[in-house]
Amino acid sequence: MNLGQLRTFDAVARSGSFSAAARSLRVTPAAVSLQVRLLERACGVRLFERVGRRILIAPAGRVLRDYSQRMFALERDAERALDDVRGLAKGTLRIVSSETAATYYLAPLWTAFQRQYPGVHVQLALENSQRVTERLVALEDDVGVLGVETPPPELVLETLIEDPLVVVVPPAHPWARRRAVGVADLAGQSLILREPGSASRRLLEQRLEAAGVRYRPVMEIASNELIKRAVELGMGIAILSAAVVAREVKYAILRAVPIADKRFIRPLYLAFHRQRASLPTIQALVALARGFREPSRRRRARR
């Protein structure tokens, strides 16, 4: 099997487009099409189905894609292992995270990492939690941030921080001056939710269902900033991470009311594939995360 043709196939399978694959490989779409045809001829099977302008991966292509992803992930690991021999003087660390975790919890960690290892290039991709899990399992990225409680067996979790969820209301809301709200208080409330696939939404739905609480979803928005704006305009209430609304609470734009139930405090984890647990870049990031976690544990213990 020609590895150049296989690399072209892998680029098309990942992007779902001949033109996108051509851009990533810095060749023409015609060259990509030719390489795929040659590979199909060599394998004796159809790897893609052309439906109008759409490119769909065929059953044989799905089988080959699983192998190509692992092969090229192993190639990247070998390159980075050689970099790591030089004491993390160079290399790449690929992180995938939700926007919430990246903005409010991960930024200080990767900043400290880059200061300590300036030769390592950090790449950050933003996805919802479902896609973070999928990308880590497929070895597309090195480290992710997850809030899942039952991860796939391929992944290792390292606690990063505890993330409390709070009820977010406008200043004129009847709950704005309350010290806390109970889970039962949420029954029948008009909630603005994150999109399906969001870890915070999944946790919220699980906890409310376990408590037998029925709520009324009024909107689904895949952006914390837009959710906060919708709450500010009185379109409903939301349940978000406390860190997400810290600035708005500081300037009295919104109120954050704690939920009187410890089940609404979720741990956030650094996650990585078991096959990559020994990579020095990952070990270095995990060591920094543990250092970040200890001061917060001591503060909670003093309280």
Secondary structure, DSSP 4 states (H G I P E B T S, - for coil): --HHHHHHHHHHHHHS-HHHHHHHHTS-HHHHHHHHHHHHHHHTS--EEEETTEEEE-HHHHHHHHHHHHHHHHHHHHHHHHHHHTSSSSEEEEEEE-HHHIIIIIHHHHHHHHHH-TTEEEEEEE--HHHHHHHHHTTS-SEEEE--SS--TTEEEEEEEEEEEEEEE-TTSTTTT-S-B-GGGGTT-EEEEPPTT-HHHHHHHHHHHHTT---EEEEE-S-HHHHHHHHHTTS-EEEEEGGGGHHHHHTTSSEEEEBS-GGGEEEEEEEEEGGGTT-HHHHHHHHHHHHHHHHHHHHHHH-
